[in-house]
């Protein structure tokens, strides 16, 4: 099974849905379903706030 068309890593057909999915997963309601990732999410928000405050 040989195909002549090769997919590029930055092919818009792959990148657009991946970016949309990545931003959708930042929703706190989605993060809440996985407790470990929710704690990491909250920790990263707090760390970012502290970093901005220290500037």
CHARMM-style PDB file with segment names, atoms N, HN, CA, C and O in Angstrom:
ATOM      1  N   UNK     1       0.842  -1.169   0.000  1.00  0.00      PROA
ATOM      2  CA  UNK     1       0.000   0.000   0.000  1.00  0.00      PROA
ATOM      3  C   UNK     1       0.890   1.235   0.000  1.00  0.00      PROA
ATOM      4  O   UNK     1       1.381   1.660   1.046  1.00  0.00      PROA
ATOM      5  N   UNK     2       1.088   1.794  -1.161  1.00  0.00      PROA
ATOM      6  HN  UNK     2       0.689   1.449  -2.010  1.00  0.00      PROA
ATOM      7  CA  UNK     2       1.956   2.947  -1.331  1.00  0.00      PROA
ATOM      8  C   UNK     2       1.117   4.153  -1.734  1.00  0.00      PROA
ATOM      9  O   UNK     2       0.284   4.063  -2.636  1.00  0.00      PROA
ATOM     10  N   UNK     3       1.336   5.273  -1.069  1.00  0.00      PROA
ATOM     11  HN  UNK     3       2.012   5.347  -0.336  1.00  0.00      PROA
ATOM     12  CA  UNK     3       0.639   6.500  -1.459  1.00  0.00      PROA
ATOM     13  C   UNK     3       1.665   7.517  -1.911  1.00  0.00      PROA
ATOM     14  O   UNK     3       2.760   7.612  -1.356  1.00  0.00      PROA
ATOM     15  N   UNK     4       1.292   8.272  -2.926  1.00  0.00      PROA
ATOM     16  HN  UNK     4       0.403   8.194  -3.377  1.00  0.00      PROA
ATOM     17  CA  UNK     4       2.208   9.271  -3.466  1.00  0.00      PROA
ATOM     18  C   UNK     4       2.193  10.557  -2.659  1.00  0.00      PROA
ATOM     19  O   UNK     4       3.176  11.298  -2.663  1.00  0.00      PROA
ATOM     20  N   UNK     5       1.104  10.833  -1.974  1.00  0.00      PROA
ATOM     21  HN  UNK     5       0.305  10.231  -1.971  1.00  0.00      PROA
ATOM     22  CA  UNK     5       0.980  12.085  -1.226  1.00  0.00      PROA
ATOM     23  C   UNK     5       1.582  11.905   0.171  1.00  0.00      PROA
ATOM     24  O   UNK     5       1.181  11.018   0.925  1.00  0.00      PROA
ATOM     25  N   UNK     6       2.539  12.754   0.494  1.00  0.00      PROA
ATOM     26  HN  UNK     6       2.864  13.475  -0.119  1.00  0.00      PROA
ATOM     27  CA  UNK     6       3.116  12.715   1.835  1.00  0.00      PROA
ATOM     28  C   UNK     6       2.588  13.909   2.623  1.00  0.00      PROA
ATOM     29  O   UNK     6       2.421  14.999   2.076  1.00  0.00      PROA
ATOM     30  N   UNK     7       2.332  13.700   3.891  1.00  0.00      PROA
ATOM     31  HN  UNK     7       2.467  12.814   4.336  1.00  0.00      PROA
ATOM     32  CA  UNK     7       1.814  14.759   4.747  1.00  0.00      PROA
ATOM     33  C   UNK     7       2.962  15.501   5.412  1.00  0.00      PROA
ATOM     34  O   UNK     7       3.911  14.904   5.919  1.00  0.00      PROA
ATOM     35  N   UNK     8       2.844  16.793   5.392  1.00  0.00      PROA
ATOM     36  HN  UNK     8       2.073  17.278   4.980  1.00  0.00      PROA
ATOM     37  CA  UNK     8       3.824  17.631   6.062  1.00  0.00      PROA
ATOM     38  C   UNK     8       3.400  17.811   7.513  1.00  0.00      PROA
ATOM     39  O   UNK     8       2.212  17.745   7.828  1.00  0.00      PROA
ATOM     40  N   UNK     9       4.351  18.036   8.383  1.00  0.00      PROA
ATOM     41  HN  UNK     9       5.317  18.090   8.127  1.00  0.00      PROA
ATOM     42  CA  UNK     9       4.040  18.247   9.794  1.00  0.00      PROA
ATOM     43  C   UNK     9       3.225  19.514   9.989  1.00  0.00      PROA
ATOM     44  O   UNK     9       2.379  19.570  10.881  1.00  0.00      PROA
ATOM     45  N   UNK    10       3.461  20.526   9.176  1.00  0.00      PROA
ATOM     46  HN  UNK    10       4.148  20.480   8.451  1.00  0.00      PROA
ATOM     47  CA  UNK    10       2.754  21.795   9.288  1.00  0.00      PROA
ATOM     48  C   UNK    10       1.649  21.928   8.241  1.00  0.00      PROA
ATOM     49  O   UNK    10       1.318  23.035   7.817  1.00  0.00      PROA
ATOM     50  N   UNK    11       1.095  20.818   7.836  1.00  0.00      PROA
ATOM     51  HN  UNK    11       1.365  19.918   8.181  1.00  0.00      PROA
ATOM     52  CA  UNK    11      -0.011  20.820   6.883  1.00  0.00      PROA
ATOM     53  C   UNK    11      -1.232  21.465   7.537  1.00  0.00      PROA
ATOM     54  O   UNK    11      -1.638  21.041   8.620  1.00  0.00      PROA
ATOM     55  N   UNK    12      -1.826  22.478   6.907  1.00  0.00      PROA
ATOM     56  HN  UNK    12      -1.497  22.822   6.028  1.00  0.00      PROA
ATOM     57  CA  UNK    12      -2.988  23.154   7.508  1.00  0.00      PROA
ATOM     58  C   UNK    12      -4.131  22.212   7.860  1.00  0.00      PROA
ATOM     59  O   UNK    12      -4.883  22.481   8.797  1.00  0.00      PROA
ATOM     60  N   UNK    13      -4.272  21.123   7.132  1.00  0.00      PROA
ATOM     61  HN  UNK    13      -3.661  20.905   6.371  1.00  0.00      PROA
ATOM     62  CA  UNK    13      -5.333  20.161   7.438  1.00  0.00      PROA
ATOM     63  C   UNK    13      -5.093  19.479   8.783  1.00  0.00      PROA
ATOM     64  O   UNK    13      -6.040  19.000   9.408  1.00  0.00      PROA
ATOM     65  N   UNK    14      -3.858  19.429   9.229  1.00  0.00      PROA
ATOM     66  HN  UNK    14      -3.089  19.818   8.721  1.00  0.00      PROA
ATOM     67  CA  UNK    14      -3.533  18.848  10.532  1.00  0.00      PROA
ATOM     68  C   UNK    14      -3.428  19.903  11.623  1.00  0.00      PROA
ATOM     69  O   UNK    14      -3.833  19.667  12.762  1.00  0.00      PROA
ATOM     70  N   UNK    15      -2.889  21.058  11.280  1.00  0.00      PROA
ATOM     71  HN  UNK    15      -2.559  21.249  10.356  1.00  0.00      PROA
ATOM     72  CA  UNK    15      -2.596  22.087  12.279  1.00  0.00      PROA
ATOM     73  C   UNK    15      -3.862  22.761  12.798  1.00  0.00      PROA
ATOM     74  O   UNK    15      -3.994  22.975  14.003  1.00  0.00      PROA
ATOM     75  N   UNK    16      -4.790  23.097  11.915  1.00  0.00      PROA
ATOM     76  HN  UNK    16      -4.683  22.923  10.936  1.00  0.00      PROA
ATOM     77  CA  UNK    16      -5.997  23.820  12.336  1.00  0.00      PROA
ATOM     78  C   UNK    16      -6.814  23.044  13.370  1.00  0.00      PROA
ATOM     79  O   UNK    16      -7.169  23.621  14.398  1.00  0.00      PROA
ATOM     80  N   UNK    17      -7.128  21.767  13.150  1.00  0.00      PROA
ATOM     81  HN  UNK    17      -6.840  21.298  12.316  1.00  0.00      PROA
ATOM     82  CA  UNK    17      -7.876  21.041  14.182  1.00  0.00      PROA
ATOM     83  C   UNK    17      -7.069  20.840  15.466  1.00  0.00      PROA
ATOM     84  O   UNK    17      -7.636  20.811  16.559  1.00  0.00      PROA
ATOM     85  N   UNK    18      -5.760  20.702  15.337  1.00  0.00      PROA
ATOM     86  HN  UNK    18      -5.300  20.725  14.450  1.00  0.00      PROA
ATOM     87  CA  UNK    18      -4.925  20.516  16.525  1.00  0.00      PROA
ATOM     88  C   UNK    18      -4.923  21.764  17.396  1.00  0.00      PROA
ATOM     89  O   UNK    18      -4.996  21.664  18.621  1.00  0.00      PROA
ATOM     90  N   UNK    19      -4.841  22.939  16.777  1.00  0.00      PROA
ATOM     91  HN  UNK    19      -4.782  23.020  15.782  1.00  0.00      PROA
ATOM     92  CA  UNK    19      -4.865  24.194  17.537  1.00  0.00      PROA
ATOM     93  C   UNK    19      -6.227  24.391  18.189  1.00  0.00      PROA
ATOM     94  O   UNK    19      -6.308  24.786  19.352  1.00  0.00      PROA
ATOM     95  N   UNK    20      -7.297  24.120  17.448  1.00  0.00      PROA
ATOM     96  HN  UNK    20      -7.232  23.799  16.503  1.00  0.00      PROA
ATOM     97  CA  UNK    20      -8.646  24.256  18.009  1.00  0.00      PROA
ATOM     98  C   UNK    20      -8.835  23.314  19.192  1.00  0.00      PROA
ATOM     99  O   UNK    20      -9.410  23.702  20.208  1.00  0.00      PROA
ATOM    100  N   UNK    21      -8.361  22.098  19.067  1.00  0.00      PROA
ATOM    101  HN  UNK    21      -7.893  21.782  18.242  1.00  0.00      PROA
ATOM    102  CA  UNK    21      -8.478  21.124  20.157  1.00  0.00      PROA
ATOM    103  C   UNK    21      -7.640  21.536  21.364  1.00  0.00      PROA
ATOM    104  O   UNK    21      -8.065  21.354  22.505  1.00  0.00      PROA
ATOM    105  N   UNK    22      -6.464  22.085  21.121  1.00  0.00      PROA
ATOM    106  HN  UNK    22      -6.120  22.233  20.194  1.00  0.00      PROA
ATOM    107  CA  UNK    22      -5.598  22.512  22.223  1.00  0.00      PROA
ATOM    108  C   UNK    22      -6.241  23.627  23.032  1.00  0.00      PROA
ATOM    109  O   UNK    22      -6.193  23.606  24.262  1.00  0.00      PROA
ATOM    110  N   UNK    23      -6.843  24.601  22.355  1.00  0.00      PROA
ATOM    111  HN  UNK    23      -6.882  24.618  21.355  1.00  0.00      PROA
ATOM    112  CA  UNK    23      -7.495  25.688  23.082  1.00  0.00      PROA
ATOM    113  C   UNK    23      -8.770  25.215  23.776  1.00  0.00      PROA
ATOM    114  O   UNK    23      -9.109  25.716  24.848  1.00  0.00      PROA
ATOM    115  N   UNK    24      -9.474  24.265  23.183  1.00  0.00      PROA
ATOM    116  HN  UNK    24      -9.198  23.858  22.312  1.00  0.00      PROA
ATOM    117  CA  UNK    24     -10.681  23.726  23.820  1.00  0.00      PROA
ATOM    118  C   UNK    24     -10.328  22.995  25.110  1.00  0.00      PROA
ATOM    119  O   UNK    24     -11.108  23.008  26.062  1.00  0.00      PROA
ATOM    120  N   UNK    25      -9.167  22.360  25.149  1.00  0.00      PROA
ATOM    121  HN  UNK    25      -8.533  22.349  24.376  1.00  0.00      PROA
ATOM    122  CA  UNK    25      -8.749  21.619  26.344  1.00  0.00      PROA
ATOM    123  C   UNK    25      -8.295  22.531  27.473  1.00  0.00      PROA
ATOM    124  O   UNK    25      -8.096  22.058  28.592  1.00  0.00      PROA
ATOM    125  N   UNK    26      -8.126  23.822  27.215  1.00  0.00      PROA
ATOM    126  HN  UNK    26      -8.288  24.205  26.306  1.00  0.00      PROA
ATOM    127  CA  UNK    26      -7.775  24.768  28.277  1.00  0.00      PROA
ATOM    128  C   UNK    26      -8.987  25.198  29.096  1.00  0.00      PROA
ATOM    129  O   UNK    26      -8.836  25.886  30.106  1.00  0.00      PROA
ATOM    130  N   UNK    27     -10.163  24.809  28.682  1.00  0.00      PROA
ATOM    131  HN  UNK    27     -10.285  24.251  27.861  1.00  0.00      PROA
ATOM    132  CA  UNK    27     -11.386  25.141  29.406  1.00  0.00      PROA
ATOM    133  C   UNK    27     -11.355  24.459  30.780  1.00  0.00      PROA
ATOM    134  O   UNK    27     -11.132  23.251  30.854  1.00  0.00      PROA
ATOM    135  N   UNK    28     -11.575  25.208  31.866  1.00  0.00      PROA
ATOM    136  HN  UNK    28     -11.757  26.189  31.806  1.00  0.00      PROA
ATOM    137  CA  UNK    28     -11.545  24.605  33.207  1.00  0.00      PROA
ATOM    138  C   UNK    28     -12.541  23.459  33.383  1.00  0.00      PROA
ATOM    139  O   UNK    28     -12.287  22.547  34.170  1.00  0.00      PROA
ATOM    140  N   UNK    29     -13.656  23.485  32.675  1.00  0.00      PROA
ATOM    141  HN  UNK    29     -13.863  24.226  32.036  1.00  0.00      PROA
ATOM    142  CA  UNK    29     -14.626  22.386  32.776  1.00  0.00      PROA
ATOM    143  C   UNK    29     -14.048  21.089  32.229  1.00  0.00      PROA
ATOM    144  O   UNK    29     -14.372  20.007  32.718  1.00  0.00      PROA
ATOM    145  N   UNK    30     -13.201  21.194  31.226  1.00  0.00      PROA
ATOM    146  HN  UNK    30     -12.937  22.074  30.829  1.00  0.00      PROA
ATOM    147  CA  UNK    30     -12.539  20.012  30.681  1.00  0.00      PROA
ATOM    148  C   UNK    30     -11.444  19.556  31.638  1.00  0.00      PROA
ATOM    149  O   UNK    30     -11.275  18.358  31.866  1.00  0.00      PROA
ATOM    150  N   UNK    31     -10.702  20.505  32.197  1.00  0.00      PROA
ATOM    151  HN  UNK    31     -10.840  21.478  32.012  1.00  0.00      PROA
ATOM    152  CA  UNK    31      -9.623  20.183  33.122  1.00  0.00      PROA
ATOM    153  C   UNK    31     -10.152  19.535  34.397  1.00  0.00      PROA
ATOM    154  O   UNK    31      -9.476  18.694  34.989  1.00  0.00      PROA
ATOM    155  N   UNK    32     -11.335  19.914  34.818  1.00  0.00      PROA
ATOM    156  HN  UNK    32     -11.884  20.598  34.338  1.00  0.00      PROA
ATOM    157  CA  UNK    32     -11.922  19.411  36.060  1.00  0.00      PROA
ATOM    158  C   UNK    32     -12.130  17.894  36.008  1.00  0.00      PROA
ATOM    159  O   UNK    32     -12.123  17.239  37.051  1.00  0.00      PROA
ATOM    160  N   UNK    33     -12.312  17.338  34.836  1.00  0.00      PROA
ATOM    161  HN  UNK    33     -12.318  17.870  33.989  1.00  0.00      PROA
ATOM    162  CA  UNK    33     -12.557  15.897  34.687  1.00  0.00      PROA
ATOM    163  C   UNK    33     -11.334  15.060  35.030  1.00  0.00      PROA
ATOM    164  O   UNK    33     -11.464  13.875  35.338  1.00  0.00      PROA
ATOM    165  N   UNK    34     -10.159  15.653  34.981  1.00  0.00      PROA
ATOM    166  HN  UNK    34     -10.054  16.615  34.731  1.00  0.00      PROA
ATOM    167  CA  UNK    34      -8.926  14.946  35.310  1.00  0.00      PROA
ATOM    168  C   UNK    34      -8.268  15.693  36.467  1.00  0.00      PROA
ATOM    169  O   UNK    34      -7.653  16.736  36.247  1.00  0.00      PROA
ATOM    170  N   UNK    35      -8.383  15.183  37.698  1.00  0.00      PROA
ATOM    171  HN  UNK    35      -8.883  14.336  37.877  1.00  0.00      PROA
ATOM    172  CA  UNK    35      -7.903  15.927  38.872  1.00  0.00      PROA
ATOM    173  C   UNK    35      -6.414  16.282  38.830  1.00  0.00      PROA
ATOM    174  O   UNK    35      -6.029  17.366  39.268  1.00  0.00      PROA
ATOM    175  N   UNK    36      -5.592  15.401  38.320  1.00  0.00      PROA
ATOM    176  HN  UNK    36      -5.905  14.521  37.965  1.00  0.00      PROA
ATOM    177  CA  UNK    36      -4.152  15.680  38.277  1.00  0.00      PROA
ATOM    178  C   UNK    36      -3.877  16.847  37.336  1.00  0.00      PROA
ATOM    179  O   UNK    36      -3.132  17.763  37.684  1.00  0.00      PROA
ATOM    180  N   UNK    37      -4.466  16.817  36.162  1.00  0.00      PROA
ATOM    181  HN  UNK    37      -5.071  16.072  35.880  1.00  0.00      PROA
ATOM    182  CA  UNK    37      -4.257  17.904  35.209  1.00  0.00      PROA
ATOM    183  C   UNK    37      -4.890  19.198  35.704  1.00  0.00      PROA
ATOM    184  O   UNK    37      -4.398  20.280  35.385  1.00  0.00      PROA
ATOM    185  N   UNK    38      -5.969  19.109  36.475  1.00  0.00      PROA
ATOM    186  HN  UNK    38      -6.369  18.229  36.734  1.00  0.00      PROA
ATOM    187  CA  UNK    38      -6.592  20.308  37.030  1.00  0.00      PROA
ATOM    188  C   UNK    38      -5.653  20.976  38.028  1.00  0.00      PROA
ATOM    189  O   UNK    38      -5.524  22.200  38.032  1.00  0.00      PROA
ATOM    190  N   UNK    39      -4.997  20.183  38.872  1.00  0.00      PROA
ATOM    191  HN  UNK    39      -5.102  19.189  38.869  1.00  0.00      PROA
ATOM    192  CA  UNK    39      -4.042  20.747  39.836  1.00  0.00      PROA
ATOM    193  C   UNK    39      -2.867  21.385  39.099  1.00  0.00      PROA
ATOM    194  O   UNK    39      -2.410  22.461  39.486  1.00  0.00      PROA
ATOM    195  N   UNK    40      -2.380  20.747  38.059  1.00  0.00      PROA
ATOM    196  HN  UNK    40      -2.751  19.874  37.744  1.00  0.00      PROA
ATOM    197  CA  UNK    40      -1.291  21.317  37.257  1.00  0.00      PROA
ATOM    198  C   UNK    40      -1.754  22.607  36.590  1.00  0.00      PROA
ATOM    199  O   UNK    40      -0.997  23.575  36.522  1.00  0.00      PROA
ATOM    200  N   UNK    41      -2.977  22.629  36.104  1.00  0.00      PROA
ATOM    201  HN  UNK    41      -3.592  21.843  36.160  1.00  0.00      PROA
ATOM    202  CA  UNK    41      -3.567  23.807  35.456  1.00  0.00      PROA
ATOM    203  C   UNK    41      -3.632  24.977  36.427  1.00  0.00      PROA
ATOM    204  O   UNK    41      -3.209  26.084  36.094  1.00  0.00      PROA
ATOM    205  N   UNK    42      -4.158  24.743  37.624  1.00  0.00      PROA
ATOM    206  HN  UNK    42      -4.502  23.844  37.895  1.00  0.00      PROA
ATOM    207  CA  UNK    42      -4.262  25.799  38.635  1.00  0.00      PROA
ATOM    208  C   UNK    42      -2.868  26.261  39.059  1.00  0.00      PROA
ATOM    209  O   UNK    42      -2.633  27.459  39.220  1.00  0.00      PROA
ATOM    210  N   UNK    43      -1.944  25.317  39.240  1.00  0.00      PROA
ATOM    211  HN  UNK    43      -2.135  24.344  39.110  1.00  0.00      PROA
ATOM    212  CA  UNK    43      -0.574  25.677  39.609  1.00  0.00      PROA
ATOM    213  C   UNK    43       0.103  26.528  38.552  1.00  0.00      PROA
ATOM    214  O   UNK    43       0.837  27.460  38.882  1.00  0.00      PROA
ATOM    215  N   UNK    44      -0.132  26.223  37.297  1.00  0.00      PROA
ATOM    216  HN  UNK    44      -0.728  25.466  37.028  1.00  0.00      PROA
ATOM    217  CA  UNK    44       0.484  27.021  36.231  1.00  0.00      PROA
ATOM    218  C   UNK    44      -0.123  28.419  36.164  1.00  0.00      PROA
ATOM    219  O   UNK    44       0.579  29.386  35.870  1.00  0.00      PROA
ATOM    220  N   UNK    45      -1.409  28.532  36.433  1.00  0.00      PROA
ATOM    221  HN  UNK    45      -1.980  27.747  36.672  1.00  0.00      PROA
ATOM    222  CA  UNK    45      -2.042  29.857  36.464  1.00  0.00      PROA
ATOM    223  C   UNK    45      -1.475  30.683  37.613  1.00  0.00      PROA
ATOM    224  O   UNK    45      -1.140  31.854  37.431  1.00  0.00      PROA
ATOM    225  N   UNK    46      -1.366  30.078  38.794  1.00  0.00      PROA
ATOM    226  HN  UNK    46      -1.638  29.127  38.942  1.00  0.00      PROA
ATOM    227  CA  UNK    46      -0.819  30.801  39.949  1.00  0.00      PROA
ATOM    228  C   UNK    46       0.637  31.194  39.726  1.00  0.00      PROA
ATOM    229  O   UNK    46       1.041  32.304  40.075  1.00  0.00      PROA
ATOM    230  N   UNK    47       1.418  30.302  39.154  1.00  0.00      PROA
ATOM    231  HN  UNK    47       1.090  29.400  38.871  1.00  0.00      PROA
ATOM    232  CA  UNK    47       2.817  30.602  38.874  1.00  0.00      PROA
ATOM    233  C   UNK    47       2.942  31.743  37.869  1.00  0.00      PROA
ATOM    234  O   UNK    47       3.801  32.612  38.021  1.00  0.00      PROA
ATOM    235  N   UNK    48       2.102  31.745  36.857  1.00  0.00      PROA
ATOM    236  HN  UNK    48       1.405  31.039  36.734  1.00  0.00      PROA
ATOM    237  CA  UNK    48       2.122  32.825  35.869  1.00  0.00      PROA
ATOM    238  C   UNK    48       1.743  34.156  36.501  1.00  0.00      PROA
ATOM    239  O   UNK    48       2.356  35.182  36.207  1.00  0.00      PROA
ATOM    240  N   UNK    49       0.739  34.143  37.366  1.00  0.00      PROA
ATOM    241  HN  UNK    49       0.242  33.309  37.605  1.00  0.00      PROA
ATOM    242  CA  UNK    49       0.336  35.370  38.058  1.00  0.00      PROA
ATOM    243  C   UNK    49       1.469  35.892  38.932  1.00  0.00      PROA
ATOM    244  O   UNK    49       1.743  37.092  38.937  1.00  0.00      PROA
ATOM    245  N   UNK    50       2.127  35.010  39.665  1.00  0.00      PROA
ATOM    246  HN  UNK    50       1.905  34.035  39.661  1.00  0.00      PROA
ATOM    247  CA  UNK    50       3.245  35.434  40.512  1.00  0.00      PROA
ATOM    248  C   UNK    50       4.409  35.956  39.678  1.00  0.00      PROA
ATOM    249  O   UNK    50       5.075  36.912  40.077  1.00  0.00      PROA
ATOM    250  N   UNK    51       4.658  35.345  38.537  1.00  0.00      PROA
ATOM    251  HN  UNK    51       4.117  34.569  38.214  1.00  0.00      PROA
ATOM    252  CA  UNK    51       5.734  35.795  37.656  1.00  0.00      PROA
ATOM    253  C   UNK    51       5.434  37.190  37.108  1.00  0.00      PROA
ATOM    254  O   UNK    51       6.312  38.052  37.081  1.00  0.00      PROA
ATOM    255  N   UNK    52       4.197  37.406  36.673  1.00  0.00      PROA
ATOM    256  HN  UNK    52       3.484  36.706  36.695  1.00  0.00      PROA
ATOM    257  CA  UNK    52       3.819  38.723  36.145  1.00  0.00      PROA
ATOM    258  C   UNK    52       3.892  39.775  37.242  1.00  0.00      PROA
ATOM    259  O   UNK    52       4.311  40.906  36.995  1.00  0.00      PROA
ATOM    260  N   UNK    53       3.489  39.407  38.444  1.00  0.00      PROA
ATOM    261  HN  UNK    53       3.149  38.488  38.645  1.00  0.00      PROA
ATOM    262  CA  UNK    53       3.530  40.341  39.572  1.00  0.00      PROA
ATOM    263  C   UNK    53       4.975  40.728  39.911  1.00  0.00      PROA
ATOM    264  O   UNK    53       5.231  41.855  40.335  1.00  0.00      PROA
ATOM    265  N   UNK    54       5.909  39.805  39.728  1.00  0.00      PROA
ATOM    266  HN  UNK    54       5.701  38.889  39.384  1.00  0.00      PROA
ATOM    267  CA  UNK    54       7.307  40.062  40.068  1.00  0.00      PROA
ATOM    268  C   UNK    54       8.020  40.923  39.021  1.00  0.00      PROA
ATOM    269  O   UNK    54       9.115  41.424  39.276  1.00  0.00      PROA
ATOM    270  N   UNK    55       7.420  41.094  37.868  1.00  0.00      PROA
ATOM    271  HN  UNK    55       6.530  40.687  37.660  1.00  0.00      PROA
ATOM    272  CA  UNK    55       8.075  41.889  36.816  1.00  0.00      PROA
ATOM    273  C   UNK    55       8.170  43.331  37.173  1.00  0.00      PROA
ATOM    274  OT1 UNK    55       8.695  44.127  36.394  1.00  0.00      PROA
TER     275      UNK     55
END
